[in-house]
C-alpha cells in the first residue's frame, strides 16, 4: 500500500524535493500534497494554489502524452519563490495555445500554466526528452 510521508519528516529544511515515478490518474493528488507540505515548510503558503494547479497540469500531460508515463518531479526552493520541473524521456514538445474550441476536453493546460505562473518554459534533456518547468514568486500578482 502506498502512503504519504511529509517531506519535513524525511529531511527537515531541505531546499528541494525530487521524485522519480511512473504516473497514473491519481498521482497528481499525491504530488500536490507533497508540494503543499514543502511550501508550508518554506513559508510560501501563498503560492500553494498556483503550484498545485501548475504541477497538476504538467503531471496530467505526462499521463496523457508520454507512452511509458515515467517522469521526474523536482520542487526547488528559490530565493523568493519556487521552481517546479517535470522531466520525461519523450522527445515531443508540448504545444502552446493550440486551436481549441469550448467543446474540447483538453488542450488548455499550458494556457492555465501561463496564467498561474510567473515564468515557464521547456528545455531539451540530454539523451532525449524534455523538462517542462514553471516558477512562482512570492508577492507577484
Number of C-alpha atoms within 10 A of each C-alpha: 2 4 6 9 11 15 18 14 8 9 11 11 12 14 14 16 16 13 12 13 12 13 19 14 10 11 15 20 13 13 20 19 17 20 23 20 19 27 20 15 16 16 12 19 15 14 22 19 12 18 26 19 17 28 25 19 19 24 25 20 18 22 21 13 14 18 10 13 19 17 24 17 22 19 25 18 19 14 7 11 19 22 19 25 25 23 24 22 21 19 14 12 14 15 11 12 11 11 8 11 9 6 6 9 8 11 17 17 20 20 14 14 24 16 12 21 21 16 14 18 13 15 13 16 14 8 8 11 18 22 23 19 23 24 23 23 18 15 10 10 7
